[in-house]
Amino acid sequence: MDKKPHRRLFGTDGIRGTANTTPMTAEIALKLGQAAGLLFTKGEHRHRVIIGKDTRLSGYMLEPALTAGFISAGMNVTLAGPLPTPAIAMLTRSLRADLGVVISASHNPYEDNGIKLFGPDGAKLSDETEAEIEALMAEDLSERLAPPAGLGRAARLVDAAGRYVEAAKFSLPRGLRLDGLRIVLDCAHGAAYRVAPAALFELGAEVIPLGVSPDGFNINREAGSTAPKALCEAVLEHGADIGIALDGDADRVIIADERGEIIDGDQILGLIARDMAQAGALRGGGIVATVMSNMGLERFLVGLGLTLIRTKVGDRYVAEAMRAEGFNLGGEQSGHVILSDFATTGDGLVAALQVLSVLIRSGQRASEACRVFDPLPQLLRNVRYRGASPLNLPHIQAAIEGASARLGGNGRVLIRASGTEPLIRVMAEGEDQTLIEEIVAALCAGIAATAQAAE
């Protein structure tokens, strides 16, 4: 019999859900703090965890609950306040903490929240370690918690923001400045609302800030990388050279060129890969991306003599493959870009700085520099369902196989369940736009009908 623990709370990016309902409750956060604290308490030294968050109202509930859990497990807690996810990953390593925690639901609306965990190396925890934490949470831990004299303490890290700003600036080539660039920066009313404008301003740019007035409710609301309309409009209104949009926890970035047109994560990956390869700085002979990245990116890289390794969706899986294969660049079409020379996870600000570096050194406009390949037509739609996923049903599998056969070798079909929401994501790409639309529409209709019948 398989005794291996399973992950039920953890998805592709930590634990996530609607605030104040299971699993995003204070009770579960407390148990998580206790379980993770016990698991990462090894040795006689005083153990420490770094906790950061974004700007959601529910962070005020989850932060003290997690803090209490870690303290009861004997860990000291360092509270960093609102900071990007990559900042917490960086601080976990630089402060030699045993664990890092980010309270954020990334690009989701304020009603949701999530908890992500980082190991002492600043990398997201493996599936196996998350399963161990879940198994501990199901146990009675009362006899294993710290005695009164062994309880931890909590303190705030007053220079957390400044540490991250300096680390981000260090990712630019020595001596490079952004003087003369006019940049619209949308921080999604999220975790980077202070640090990102500060970093660009200190590097010499003229910064036109958007999404820098969080109120607990407006994170990602018509702002940030998932809603870039305001960014594009502001670029045109202010005659900016470029627009940069981060998401709620600033681990992803989307660019708008000077014409107000969007440049996605695949183009950013292609641009940075070519620049690093030309400088002799690209390791591994290519990059790592996910199954969602456009085939146009793959063809572009092949033309440069570079390879593309694909993983399942989730920047954690990209990071794992990068470490295993010796690559120092990877990411996702959604804008997660991992530059492992500077960060252990997706970092929207650091990725944006690499794009700005290319613009400064090349003297090109963003519209000229940032579109490095012609993407194949690609269409993605979501189908919501309740209960069990309909994907494994024989007639759905047959429909997927039939759709793939219609594309032959000139495209592909990708159907997967979301790791964070009850959605089936239906994607197809190929050279024939009309055929792609027909295939996606037919598959969505079939999945939706099956899901509705199951309710």
N, C-alpha and C positions, 0 to 999 in steps of 0.2 A: 504494500500500500504506500502511496506517495505521501510522505509526512512533511513535504516542503511547504512552508507557510505561503499564503497567498496575499496579494495586495487588493484590498477592497476599498479602502479609504483613498489611497494614493492613485492618481491618474498619471497622465504623461508629464504633468508639471506640478507635482505636489498634490495637496488636498485642496479641493475647491468646491464651493457651493453657495447657496443663498445665506446671507448673514443671519445668525440667530436661529437657524434651523439646521438639523443634522445634515452634513457633519461639521458645519461652521458654527459650533456653539462654544460657549465658554467652558463647559464641562469637558468636551472633547479636546479643546486646546490645552486644558490643564493636564489631562491624561497624556496627551502627546508630549508635553514638556517633561513630565515625569519619566515616561518610557524612553524618550530620546536622551534625556539627561543620564539615566542609568546606563543605557547602552554605550554612551560615549564617555563614561567615567572610567578611566583606565589608568592605574598608577596612583601614587600618593600626592601628586601636586594638586594645587587648588585649580579646579577645572573652570572654564569660562565659555559662555555662549554669547554671541553678538546677535541682537535682534533689531531689525529695521522694518520699516513699513512704508506703504504709500499713504495717500491722503483720504482714504475712505473713512466714513463715520465709524464703521464697525471695528476699525483698528483700535479704537479706544477700549473696546470690550476684549478683543483677542490678545492684545499686547500684555495687559496685566495677568490674564489667565495663564498664558504661556510662561510669563515671568514667575508666577507662583509655582507652576509645575517644575521648572528648572531649579528654583531655589529649594523646593522640598526634596529634590534629588541630590542636593548638595553642590549645585553649580552656582558660581557667580554669574550674574547677568549684566551685560553692558548694553545699554539702550542707545541706539544711534538715531532714533527718530525717523522722519520721512527722508528716505534716500533711495536711489535706484538699486534694483536687484544686483547689478554688477558691482556696485559700491560695497554691498555687504559681503559679497564673495571675496572682494579684494581685502576688506578689513579682516575677515576671518583668517586669511593667510598672514597678513602683515602684523596682526596683533597676536599671532600664534594661539588663536582660540581653538577650542576643541570642536566647535559647532557654530554654524551661522544659520540664522532664520530670517526669512522675509515674509511679512504678512502682506499679501497682495493677490489680487485676481487679474493682474496684468491689464489686458485690454478690455475686460468685461465691465459692465456698468457698476455703479456704486453699490447696488443691492447685493452683489456677490462679493465674496472675499476668498482668500486662499492662504495656504501656508506652504512655503518651500524650504527645504533644508539643504545646507551645504556642509560637507565634511571639512576637516582641518586643512585640506589642500585647496579649498575654495571651489571644489567641483560638486555638482549636484549628486545626491546619494544614488547608489545603484538600486535597481528593483529589489535585489536581495536584501539590502540593508533596510529599505522601507518596509519590506515584509517582516523583518525581525522586529521593527518598531511596532507594527500593527499587532504582532503576536503578543508583545509585552503589554500593549494597551488593553488586551483582553484578559490579562491576568490580574490577580489581587496583588498589588505592589506595596501594600501598607507595611509589610515587614521588611522591605528593602529600602525604604526611604531613609533620608538622613536623620540622625538623632538631633536633639535640640542644638547641641554645640556644633553640629556639622552642617547646619543650614547655610545656604549661600547668601550673598548680598546683591543688591542691584545698584547700579550707578549709571549716570549719563555720560556719553562720550562727547565732550563739548566741541572737539575739533574734527568731528567725523566728516562734515561737508568739505572742509578745506583739504583734508587728506585725499579725498576722492578727486576734487578738482585738479590738484597737482598731479595725481596719477594719470588722469585723462590727458592733461596737457603734455605730459612726458611722452605720450604715444606719437606725437608729431616729430618729424625729423628735427634734429638740433638746429636751433636758430630760425626755424620757419615761423613766420607770423601770418596773421590773417588781415593785416592792414589793407584797407581799400575794399574789402568785401562787405556788401550789405546783405544780411541774412535774416529772413523771417524764421523764427524758432517757435514751434508749437509744442508745449510740454504737457498737453492733455490735462491740465490741472492736476497733474500727478506728482510722482516722487521726485522728478528732476526739476521742479518749478523754480528752485533757487540755484542749484549747482550748474545746470546746463547753460543758462544765460551768463552766469559768472565766468565759466570757463571760456566761452567764446569772446566775451567782452575783454577778459584779461589777455587774450591772444591778439587783440587789436581789431576785431570785427565790429561793425556797426550792427547791433542786434535789435530787431523789432520783435518783441516777445508777444506770444499768444498763449493762452491756456496756463497762466501763471497766477491764478487767483482761486485756489482750491477752497471749497467750503464744506467738504465732507460728502457732498452729493453730486458734484458736477464732473468728477473724474471721467474722462473719455466721452463726455456728453458733447456731441457735435464738435469734437476736438481730437487732436492726436492722429496717430498713424492709421487708425481704422476709420477715421472720418476727416479726410484731408481737404474737404471743400474750402473751409475757411483759410487754410494754409495757401492753397492755390490762388484764391482771391486776393489775399494779402500780398503775395509776391507780385502780382500784377499792379495792385494799387500803389505799392511803395517802390515799384521799379527795382525790386531786389535781384541780386545775382543768383540766389538760390533759396529754397525753402527746406526746412528740416522739421519733420514731425516725429516725435517720440510717442510711445504708448504710456499707459499708466504707471508702469514700473521701470520704464526707460531701458528695457533690454532689447527693444527693436526700434528700427528707424525706417522711415520712408522719405524720399527726396522729391521735391518739386523743382523743375528747372526754371529758368528765367521767363519762360513762356507760360508758366503755371501748369505744366503737364507733369504727371506723376512718373517717377522712376522707382521700380520695385526692387525688392531684395535680390532678385536674380541678376539684374543689371549691376547693382552695387557689388555683388560678389564677383561678377565678370571683370568689372573695372579694377577692383582691388587686386584680383588674381593676376591680371596682366601687368599691373604696375609693380607688384612684388616680384613677379617672374623676371621682368626686365631689370630689376635691381639686384637679382640674385638672392632675394630674401624669402622666396616661396619654398617651403620644405615639403617633401613628400611627392613632388612631381605633379601636383594638382590640388584639388580642394574636395571637401566633403559637403554634400547637400542632401536634401531629403527626396523622397519619391515625388514630391509636389513640384520640384524645380522644373522649369520649362526645358524641353528638348533643345531649344535654340541655344541655351546656355551650354549644354553638353557639346553641341556641334561647334560652338565658338571655342571652347577650351581644347577640343581635339585639334582644331586648326592651329592652336598655339603649341601643340605638342604636349598638352596637359591632360590629366585624367580627371574624371568626376566619379567619386564614390557616393552611392546613394544609401541613405538609411531610412528607417521609418520616421514618421513625423514626430518632432520634438527636439528642441535644441540640445537636450541632455544626451540624446542618442548620437547627434552630430558630434558633440564634444567627446563622447566615449570613443567613437570611431577615429576621431582626430588623434587622440592619445594613443590608441592601439596601432595606428598606421603611420604615425610620425608626421602628420600634417599640421600646419600652423594657421590654416584658414578654412573656415567652413561656415555654413549658415542655412537659412531658409528663405524661401520666396517672400514670406511675410515680413521680412526685415530683421530677423535675428541674424546677426553677423558676429562670429566668434573669431577674434584675432588672439590666438593663444600666447603670442609674445607679450601681450599686454593684459589679457583678461582670461578668466576661466569659463566664462559664460557669455551669452549674447550681451553686447554693450552698444546701445544705440548712439551714445555720444562719441565713443571711440571710433565706431564705424564711420560716423558723419565726418569726423576729423580727418580720416584717411581720404574721403572723397574731396574734402576741401583742400587737402594737401595736393591732390592731383590737379585741381583747378588752378591753384597758385603756381605750381611748377610748370604747367603746360601753357598757361595763359589762355586756355579755351573757355568758352561759355559752357555752362552746365549741360545745355541741350546738345552740344557737340561732344563733350567728353564722356557723358554718363550713359549714353545709349551705345553699347558696344556690340550688340547683336540684335537681329530681328527675331522676336519671339514667334513661335508657332502658335496658331490659334488655340486657345485653351479656355475651357469653360468649367466653372465650379459652381455647383448648387448644393444646398443642404436640405435634407428631408428629416423632419422631427418625428420621433416615435416614442411610444411608451412601452414599458415592460422589456421583454427580451429583444435583442437586436434581430431583425429579420434577415440579416445578411447570409446566414448559413443555410437558409431554406433552399432546397434543390432547384426550384423554379427561378429563384433570384440568381443563383450561381449560373444556371444555364443562360439566363438573359445577359449576364456579364460576359460570359464566354462568347456568346453570339455577337455582342457589341465589339469585343476585341477582334474577332475574326473579320468584321466589316472593315476595320481600319488596316488590317494586315500589318505590314512592316512600316507603315507611314504614320503611325501614331500609337497611342496607348490609352487604356481605360484604367482608372484607379478608383476603387470604391473602398471606403474605410469608415469605421465608427470613430466619432470624435472621442478623445480621451478625457474631455472635460465637460461635455454636454451630451444629452440624449439626441444626438444628430447622426445621420448617415451622410457623409460627404461624398458626393458623386462628381468625379472629375474625368474629363476626356480632353485629349489634345491630338492634333494632327494637321495636315496640310489643307484639308477641306473644311472651311468654317461651317458650311451648311450641314455637312455630315456630322460634325461634332455636335451641333445644336440638336439635330434629330436624335442622336444617340443619348445625350444627356437627358433630354425631355422624356424619352421612352423609359429609361432606367428610373428616373425620379417618379414617374407615374406608376410604374410597377411596384416600387418600394413603398410609395405612399399608400397604394391600394392594399398592399399586404399588411402594413402597419395599422391601417384603419380597421381592417377586418379582424385584427387581433385584439382590438380594444374591447 
